[in-house]
Amino acid sequence: MDKPISINDKVYWVGINDRETDLFEAHWPLPRGVSYNAYLINDDKVALVDTVKSYFQTDYLDKIRAIIGTDRKVDYLIINHMEPDHSGAIKELKEVYPEITIVGNKKTMSFLEGFYGVSDNLKIIKDGETLDLGDYKLKFYLTPMVHWPETMMTYEQTEGILFSGDAFGGFGTLDGGIFDDELNVEFYEDETLRYFSNIVAKYSRMVQRAIKKLSGLDINIVASTHGPIWRENPEEIINDYQKWSSYGTEKGVVVVYGSMYQNTKKMAEEIARALAENGIEKIILHDASRTHASFMIRDIWKYEGFIIGSCTYNTDLFPPVEELINFLENIKIQNHTLGVFGSYSWSGGAVKRLEEFAENVKCELVEPVIETQYAPKDQDSKKCRALGKNMADKLK
C-alpha cells in the first residue's frame, strides 16, 4: 500500500507496513510483520497524528505530499506516543516543514529533546484541551503509562475518531485492507492479545483508567498506531482491552513444560490427557524450549488454567521456563488457577522455585504438586492424572 488511504473526506491513513523487522522491540517475534499507523487530517489546518519508524520516513513523506502537494505546509504534528517506531520521522519532518508546530503534553517534550534534540515550535497541551483545525476539533486525553509516561489519545469530535496511540493496537501488517471490515478479524484478535499481553499488560490498571476516561465519548472509529482501524465494530476492540486489562479469562488450560530428556515432557502429556478426559476442550501444550515466550504469554493470559513444569537445571529452573515466569511475575499476572510439577536427577530446585512463583503471583494452587526423581514411575503418572483432574474440576 504505497499510497495514502482515505478514512473519510478529510482524514487519511499515511502509515507503513513493516514486513522486514523480525523482532518488535528487538525481542517479540513478528511472523506476519507489524504496521505503524500514522494519520493526516486535511482541514483548514493540516495536522499529522504520529509518524513512523525512521527507516520508512521517505515513504511516509511521499504519502503526505500525495495528499497536500508540495506547496502546502503541515501546521501541526500531534504526538500521542514518543516510542521511536512512532516518532522516528520527526527530524526529517521538521526539515521538510520547518514551521511545523509539535503538539504534546509536558512529559512528551523531554522525550522529544532527548531522542531528537528538538526544542522549538512546541505546543504543550493539558488534559482536556482542544485544538481547532477548521471543521474538525481535536480534544486531548492524557493516558499516562499506557504504556509510557507521556502517552495520550487524540479524539476528533466532529466524526468521533479516536486516535488512540498504542492502546487498542496489535501485531500484524495490514494486508490490502486497513479496516476491520476488510480483514480477517480472527487473526488480528489473536495478534492483538499477543501485543497486549507482551507490551501493555503490566499497565493494566492504567488501561482501565484510560477506558473509564473515554467512557462518555461517542467513538465511531478507533485508529490506533498498530493493527486494524476499527470502523465497523469499534466497541469490539475496546471491549477486548477492557476484558484483558481486568484479567478476564476463558475456560481452558495452558500446559508449559521445560524438558531436557523428555521426562518432564511425559508428565506434561499425562496431565494434558487427564484434562481432556475430564471435559476440558481448550488445551494448549507448549514446549518452552521451542515456543517463544511471546506466544506462551498470550495463551496464558487468555485461559484461566495454567500448569507449568520444569526439569531441574543446575539446582534451579530450566532457563526457558525461568525466563517465562520472570516475565509473568513482572507483568503481575492474576486471576489464574495454577498447577506445578517437575523432575530432577541428582538435585532438586525447579519445583521449589515454581512454588515460589505461585506464591508471588497470588494464584490459587491446585494439588498435587509433583516432583519426580529420574524418570516418572507409575505413582508419578497417577499424580499427574490427579493434577489434570483436579484442575478440570476447579475450572468447572
TORGU-337029 format. One record per residue (C-alpha): residue in one letter; x, y, z. Coordinates in pm, 1 decimal, padded with zeros to 6 digits, always signed. Layout:
> resn; c1; c2; c3
> A; X; Y; Z
...
//
This chain:
> resn; c1; c2; c3
> M; +00000.0; +00000.0; +00000.0
> D; +00224.0; +00274.3; -00134.7
> K; -00048.1; +00539.9; -00140.8
> P; -00242.5; +00707.1; +00139.1
> I; -00584.6; +00559.0; +00211.8
> S; -00889.4; +00771.5; +00284.0
> I; -01067.9; +00715.5; +00613.7
> N; -01316.8; +00992.4; +00527.2
> D; -01312.3; +01315.4; +00322.0
> K; -01053.8; +01481.8; +00542.3
> V; -00869.6; +01203.9; +00727.8
> Y; -00612.1; +00972.2; +00572.4
> W; -00402.6; +00676.0; +00676.5
> V; -00040.1; +00755.2; +00592.4
> G; +00107.7; +00459.1; +00773.7
> I; +00357.3; +00189.7; +00680.7
> N; +00356.1; -00189.5; +00676.6
> D; +00682.5; -00329.3; +00810.9
> R; +00748.5; -00677.3; +00673.2
> E; +01125.9; -00651.7; +00720.8
> T; +01158.4; -00632.1; +01100.3
> D; +01172.0; -00977.7; +01259.3
> L; +01158.4; -00874.2; +01625.5
> F; +00942.4; -00599.2; +01774.4
> E; +01140.4; -00406.1; +02035.2
> A; +01426.7; -00641.2; +01939.9
> H; +01251.4; -00919.9; +02132.7
> W; +00896.6; -01014.0; +02027.0
> P; +00862.4; -01223.2; +01705.9
> L; +00677.7; -01072.2; +01409.8
> P; +00593.0; -01370.3; +01186.9
> R; +00348.5; -01151.7; +00993.0
> G; +00506.3; -00813.2; +01049.5
> V; +00357.6; -00501.4; +01205.3
> S; +00202.5; -00177.0; +01086.0
> Y; +00299.2; +00170.3; +01201.1
> N; -00022.3; +00366.5; +01161.8
> A; +00000.8; +00741.9; +01118.6
> Y; -00273.2; +00981.3; +01010.9
> L; -00319.3; +01310.7; +00826.8
> I; -00613.2; +01548.4; +00875.2
> N; -00651.2; +01778.6; +00573.5
> D; -00866.3; +02061.1; +00709.9
> D; -00821.0; +02440.0; +00712.9
> K; -00512.2; +02347.1; +00909.6
> V; -00314.8; +02034.1; +00824.3
> A; -00239.6; +01806.5; +01117.9
> L; -00043.1; +01484.5; +01135.7
> V; -00109.6; +01234.7; +01412.7
> D; +00212.7; +01044.8; +01489.3
> T; +00487.0; +00944.4; +01244.8
> V; +00658.4; +00614.7; +01159.8
> K; +00983.3; +00428.8; +01220.3
> S; +01280.1; +00621.9; +01076.8
> Y; +01360.7; +00352.5; +00818.7
> F; +01029.2; +00430.8; +00644.7
> Q; +01031.5; +00811.2; +00666.6
> T; +01070.0; +00862.6; +00289.9
> D; +00756.3; +00661.1; +00214.5
> Y; +00575.0; +00845.9; +00492.3
> L; +00664.6; +01187.7; +00346.4
> D; +00566.4; +01074.1; -00003.4
> K; +00219.0; +00987.1; +00126.8
> I; +00184.4; +01327.8; +00289.9
> R; +00279.7; +01505.2; -00035.3
> A; +00035.9; +01287.6; -00229.3
> I; -00246.3; +01444.5; -00025.6
> I; -00144.3; +01808.4; +00023.6
> G; +00102.2; +01856.6; -00263.6
> T; +00442.2; +02022.8; -00238.1
> D; +00329.2; +02382.7; -00180.8
> R; +00106.8; +02342.8; +00122.2
> K; +00261.5; +02322.4; +00468.6
> V; +00186.2; +02092.7; +00760.3
> D; +00070.5; +02303.0; +01052.7
> Y; +00074.2; +02052.7; +01338.2
> L; +00225.8; +01721.2; +01439.6
> I; +00035.0; +01563.6; +01727.1
> I; +00247.3; +01316.2; +01920.7
> N; +00040.0; +01060.5; +02106.7
> H; +00343.0; +00845.4; +02187.8
> M; +00717.7; +00905.4; +02166.0
> E; +00841.4; +00549.4; +02118.9
> P; +01071.1; +00557.1; +01812.0
> D; +00850.8; +00332.8; +01598.2
> H; +00602.9; +00625.6; +01604.0
> S; +00834.0; +00924.4; +01636.0
> G; +01119.6; +00815.8; +01410.9
> A; +01041.5; +01057.4; +01126.2
> I; +01026.5; +01374.5; +01339.9
> K; +01367.7; +01516.1; +01247.6
> E; +01309.7; +01464.6; +00875.9
> L; +00959.1; +01607.3; +00907.4
> K; +01095.6; +01924.2; +01065.1
> E; +01349.8; +01964.4; +00786.4
> V; +01077.5; +01942.2; +00522.5
> Y; +00825.9; +02152.9; +00720.5
> P; +01041.7; +02382.1; +00939.6
> E; +00743.5; +02584.4; +01065.0
> I; +00553.1; +02281.4; +01191.6
> T; +00421.9; +02306.8; +01549.1
> I; +00470.6; +01993.4; +01755.6
> V; +00181.8; +01921.3; +01992.1
> G; +00221.7; +01707.0; +02300.4
> N; +00191.7; +01708.4; +02675.5
> K; +00456.4; +01826.0; +02919.5
> K; +00613.9; +01481.8; +02953.6
> T; +00634.8; +01446.4; +02574.0
> M; +00881.7; +01730.5; +02547.1
> S; +01167.4; +01576.9; +02744.8
> F; +01149.7; +01265.3; +02524.7
> L; +01139.4; +01487.0; +02215.8
> E; +01456.0; +01671.6; +02309.6
> G; +01627.7; +01360.4; +02441.8
> F; +01569.6; +01147.4; +02133.3
> Y; +01587.4; +01408.9; +01858.0
> G; +01725.1; +01733.1; +02004.4
> V; +01402.1; +01915.4; +01917.4
> S; +01307.8; +02204.0; +02149.1
> D; +01142.8; +02470.1; +01928.4
> N; +00791.8; +02530.6; +01790.1
> L; +00630.7; +02332.6; +02068.7
> K; +00272.1; +02347.1; +02190.8
> I; +00226.8; +02190.1; +02533.0
> I; -00131.6; +02080.7; +02593.0
> K; -00313.0; +01984.4; +02910.8
> D; -00565.2; +01710.5; +02971.3
> G; -00896.1; +01801.3; +02805.1
> E; -00752.5; +02084.1; +02597.0
> T; -00876.5; +02127.3; +02237.4
> L; -00723.3; +02228.1; +01905.3
> D; -00933.9; +02378.0; +01623.8
> L; -00836.1; +02270.1; +01270.4
> G; -01142.1; +02418.4; +01096.2
> D; -01428.7; +02173.9; +01052.3
> Y; -01254.2; +01932.1; +01283.2
> K; -01185.9; +01984.5; +01652.5
> L; -00932.8; +01774.9; +01839.9
> K; -00954.2; +01706.1; +02211.8
> F; -00662.4; +01557.0; +02402.2
> Y; -00683.5; +01296.2; +02676.6
> L; -00374.0; +01218.3; +02882.1
> T; -00337.7; +00842.6; +02939.2
> P; -00004.3; +00805.6; +03121.1
> M; +00158.1; +00460.7; +03139.3
> V; -00043.0; +00315.6; +02853.1
> H; +00232.6; +00219.7; +02820.3
> W; +00489.1; +00506.2; +02856.8
> P; +00464.4; +00808.8; +03088.2
> E; +00383.2; +01056.2; +02808.6
> T; +00114.7; +00858.3; +02624.6
> M; -00208.2; +01034.9; +02532.7
> M; -00501.2; +00997.6; +02294.0
> T; -00649.8; +01244.2; +02048.4
> Y; -01025.9; +01249.2; +01989.9
> E; -01168.9; +01414.7; +01678.7
> Q; -01502.1; +01549.4; +01797.3
> T; -01684.3; +01603.6; +01465.6
> E; -01660.7; +01249.2; +01328.9
> G; -01592.2; +01063.1; +01653.5
> I; -01247.9; +00931.9; +01560.0
> L; -01023.7; +00821.2; +01845.3
> F; -00653.6; +00830.3; +01759.3
> S; -00555.0; +00603.5; +02044.9
> G; -00178.3; +00564.4; +02020.3
> D; -00057.4; +00217.0; +02115.7
> A; -00377.7; +00140.9; +02306.3
> F; -00617.9; -00088.0; +02115.5
> G; -00331.7; -00187.2; +01883.5
> G; -00193.7; -00524.2; +01777.7
> F; +00072.3; -00705.1; +01578.6
> G; +00038.6; -00793.2; +01209.3
> T; +00069.6; -00595.5; +00887.2
> L; -00241.0; -00465.8; +00712.3
> D; -00255.0; -00681.1; +00401.8
> G; -00462.8; -00499.3; +00142.1
> G; -00727.4; -00363.0; +00374.5
> I; -00678.9; -00136.8; +00673.5
> F; -01027.4; -00156.4; +00830.2
> D; -01176.5; -00428.6; +01048.8
> D; -01448.7; -00497.6; +00790.1
> E; -01183.4; -00560.1; +00522.0
> L; -00963.8; -00801.3; +00716.3
> N; -00958.9; -01143.3; +00881.8
> V; -01050.2; -01016.6; +01226.4
> E; -00992.5; -01355.8; +01390.4
> F; -00621.1; -01339.9; +01305.2
> Y; -00591.6; -00984.9; +01436.5
> E; -00771.6; -01073.6; +01759.7
> D; -00500.3; -01330.1; +01838.9
> E; -00221.6; -01090.6; +01741.9
> T; -00382.6; -00807.7; +01936.2
> L; -00398.1; -01020.9; +02250.4
> R; -00034.5; -01116.2; +02197.4
> Y; +00054.2; -00747.9; +02164.6
> F; -00147.0; -00658.0; +02473.6
> S; -00003.9; -00936.3; +02690.1
> N; +00354.3; -00876.4; +02574.8
> I; +00362.6; -00495.6; +02570.9
> V; +00075.5; -00341.0; +02767.8
> A; -00040.1; -00595.3; +03027.9
> K; +00193.0; -00476.4; +03304.0
> Y; -00000.5; -00147.4; +03299.1
> S; -00350.0; -00298.7; +03303.7
> R; -00463.1; -00073.4; +03587.3
> M; -00371.9; +00231.4; +03377.9
> V; -00554.5; +00083.8; +03077.9
> Q; -00864.7; +00057.3; +03295.2
> R; -00825.9; +00421.4; +03393.7
> A; -00794.3; +00526.0; +03030.5
> I; -01104.7; +00331.6; +02925.1
> K; -01300.1; +00491.0; +03209.5
> K; -01183.7; +00836.4; +03098.5
> L; -01308.5; +00766.1; +02744.2
> S; -01641.5; +00617.0; +02854.0
> G; -01851.4; +00923.5; +02776.9
> L; -01725.1; +00968.9; +02421.7
> D; -01916.1; +00878.8; +02106.2
> I; -01644.5; +00673.6; +01936.4
> N; -01722.2; +00579.6; +01576.6
> I; -01369.7; +00483.7; +01472.0
> V; -01071.8; +00357.5; +01673.8
> A; -00749.8; +00443.1; +01491.6
> S; -00452.2; +00307.2; +01683.7
> T; -00085.3; +00312.6; +01586.3
> H; -00067.3; -00066.2; +01523.3
> G; -00311.2; -00304.6; +01360.8
> P; -00655.2; -00253.9; +01205.1
> I; -00860.8; +00064.6; +01209.7
> W; -01189.0; -00030.2; +01374.2
> R; -01479.4; +00140.5; +01195.8
> E; -01745.3; -00132.2; +01177.3
> N; -01715.8; -00256.1; +01536.6
> P; -01504.6; -00007.5; +01734.5
> E; -01666.7; -00130.5; +02055.9
> E; -01520.5; -00477.8; +01991.3
> I; -01158.7; -00374.2; +02036.2
> I; -01242.5; -00152.6; +02334.3
> N; -01430.6; -00440.9; +02498.4
> D; -01137.4; -00674.6; +02434.2
> Y; -00896.1; -00436.8; +02604.7
> Q; -01147.0; -00393.1; +02887.7
> K; -01161.6; -00769.1; +02938.8
> W; -00787.4; -00830.0; +02915.1
> S; -00691.9; -00538.6; +03139.5
> S; -00937.7; -00655.6; +03405.9
> Y; -00774.1; -01002.5; +03396.1
> G; -01074.9; -01170.7; +03239.9
> T; -01006.3; -01527.0; +03123.9
> E; -01172.3; -01805.2; +02928.9
> K; -01217.0; -02167.0; +03033.5
> G; -00916.2; -02360.3; +02915.1
> V; -00570.6; -02473.3; +03024.7
> V; -00221.2; -02392.4; +02906.5
> V; +00040.8; -02651.6; +02996.8
> V; +00401.2; -02533.4; +02965.2
> Y; +00697.9; -02760.5; +03022.8
> G; +01076.1; -02746.9; +03004.2
> S; +01238.2; -03083.2; +02944.8
> M; +01593.2; -03186.7; +02855.8
> Y; +01543.9; -03563.0; +02818.4
> Q; +01165.1; -03593.6; +02779.8
> N; +01088.5; -03699.5; +03137.4
> T; +00912.1; -03372.4; +03222.9
> K; +00752.2; -03381.2; +02877.1
> K; +00597.0; -03721.0; +02955.4
> M; +00447.5; -03575.7; +03273.4
> A; +00304.0; -03280.2; +03077.4
> E; +00140.1; -03511.1; +02825.5
> E; -00010.0; -03722.6; +03103.6
> I; -00157.5; -03409.7; +03261.7
> A; -00296.9; -03290.9; +02927.6
> R; -00462.3; -03628.9; +02869.1
> A; -00627.8; -03615.7; +03210.4
> L; -00758.1; -03267.1; +03136.9
> A; -00919.1; -03390.9; +02815.5
> E; -01069.2; -03695.1; +02984.8
> N; -01226.9; -03465.5; +03241.2
> G; -01402.4; -03237.2; +02997.2
> I; -01150.8; -02961.6; +02916.4
> E; -01162.2; -02899.2; +02541.8
> K; -00932.6; -02598.0; +02512.3
> I; -00587.7; -02731.4; +02598.2
> I; -00263.6; -02581.4; +02469.9
> L; +00064.9; -02762.2; +02528.7
> H; +00386.4; -02558.3; +02492.9
> D; +00745.6; -02679.1; +02495.3
> A; +00923.7; -02380.7; +02649.5
> S; +01241.0; -02461.7; +02454.2
> R; +01066.0; -02440.9; +02119.8
> T; +00792.6; -02181.1; +02161.4
> H; +00888.7; -01817.7; +02206.4
> A; +00768.9; -01672.7; +02536.5
> S; +00560.5; -01420.3; +02338.8
> F; +00311.5; -01686.8; +02230.0
> M; +00305.8; -01865.8; +02564.3
> I; +00229.7; -01538.4; +02744.7
> R; -00059.0; -01468.3; +02506.2
> D; -00218.0; -01807.3; +02569.5
> I; -00161.0; -01792.8; +02945.3
> W; -00328.3; -01450.3; +02960.4
> K; -00626.0; -01587.5; +02769.1
> Y; -00704.2; -01905.3; +02963.6
> E; -00779.2; -01947.1; +03333.1
> G; -00588.0; -02271.1; +03390.6
> F; -00207.5; -02266.7; +03381.5
> I; +00005.6; -02570.7; +03460.1
> I; +00381.7; -02529.4; +03444.7
> G; +00656.7; -02786.6; +03480.9
> S; +01033.8; -02785.9; +03463.3
> C; +01327.8; -03014.6; +03494.9
> T; +01593.9; -02900.5; +03738.6
> Y; +01893.6; -02737.0; +03572.7
> N; +02198.3; -02664.9; +03788.3
> T; +01979.2; -02673.5; +04103.7
> D; +01733.2; -02421.1; +03955.4
> L; +01474.2; -02387.5; +03681.9
> F; +01538.1; -02481.7; +03321.9
> P; +01637.9; -02144.7; +03162.3
> P; +01345.5; -02109.3; +02914.3
> V; +01098.8; -02168.8; +03199.7
> E; +01286.2; -01924.4; +03421.7
> E; +01258.9; -01655.2; +03152.0
> L; +00886.1; -01713.6; +03120.2
> I; +00797.8; -01696.8; +03488.8
> N; +01022.2; -01394.7; +03546.3
> F; +00819.9; -01209.0; +03283.6
> L; +00488.8; -01330.1; +03424.5
> E; +00591.0; -01202.3; +03766.7
> N; +00693.4; -00870.9; +03612.9
> I; +00357.1; -00816.7; +03443.6
> K; +00176.3; -00921.9; +03762.9
> I; -00035.1; -01196.8; +03613.3
> Q; -00355.3; -01255.5; +03811.5
> N; -00680.7; -01448.1; +03821.6
> H; -00539.5; -01787.0; +03723.1
> T; -00566.3; -02134.4; +03865.6
> L; -00217.2; -02279.9; +03877.4
> G; -00058.1; -02625.0; +03883.3
> V; +00314.1; -02704.7; +03909.6
> F; +00524.9; -03013.7; +03850.6
> G; +00883.8; -03105.5; +03773.7
> S; +01165.8; -03355.8; +03774.1
> Y; +01525.5; -03383.1; +03883.3
> S; +01813.3; -03629.0; +03876.3
> W; +02082.8; -03555.3; +04139.4
> S; +01949.5; -03232.8; +04294.7
> G; +01609.4; -03068.6; +04312.9
> G; +01525.3; -02699.7; +04288.8
> A; +01285.6; -02645.6; +03999.2
> V; +00962.7; -02728.8; +04181.8
> K; +01061.9; -02517.1; +04482.0
> R; +01104.2; -02215.2; +04251.2
> L; +00770.3; -02287.0; +04083.0
> E; +00600.0; -02294.5; +04422.2
> E; +00759.8; -01957.2; +04499.9
> F; +00624.1; -01830.6; +04167.5
> A; +00272.3; -01942.1; +04261.1
> E; +00301.7; -01754.0; +04589.4
> N; +00446.1; -01442.1; +04424.2
> V; +00164.8; -01409.1; +04168.3
> K; -00102.0; -01498.4; +04427.3
> C; -00269.8; -01760.1; +04209.0
> E; -00467.7; -02048.7; +04355.2
> L; -00250.7; -02360.2; +04354.4
> V; -00411.4; -02690.9; +04261.2
> E; -00280.9; -03006.8; +04427.4
> P; -00089.4; -03223.6; +04396.3
> V; +00244.3; -03051.8; +04349.0
> I; +00452.0; -03317.3; +04173.7
> E; +00827.7; -03365.2; +04187.5
> T; +00974.7; -03673.4; +04020.4
> Q; +01329.2; -03804.9; +04052.7
> Y; +01478.0; -03958.3; +03739.7
> A; +01207.7; -04088.2; +03502.8
> P; +00838.5; -04079.3; +03603.9
> K; +00708.3; -04402.8; +03758.1
> D; +00352.8; -04535.3; +03780.1
> Q; +00287.4; -04345.4; +04101.3
> D; +00408.9; -04022.6; +03934.2
> S; +00178.2; -04078.7; +03638.6
> K; -00114.4; -04121.1; +03879.5
> K; -00025.9; -03790.4; +04043.8
> C; -00011.2; -03622.7; +03701.9
> R; -00354.2; -03754.5; +03617.4
> A; -00482.0; -03636.2; +03954.7
> L; -00346.4; -03286.6; +03887.5
> G; -00519.5; -03280.1; +03549.2
> K; -00848.2; -03398.0; +03700.9
> N; -00832.6; -03154.2; +03991.0
> M; -00759.6; -02864.0; +03755.1
> A; -01055.6; -02963.2; +03537.7
> D; -01280.2; -02981.6; +03844.2
> K; -01169.0; -02635.0; +03955.0
> L; -01247.5; -02487.0; +03616.3
> K; -01591.4; -02648.0; +03606.6
//
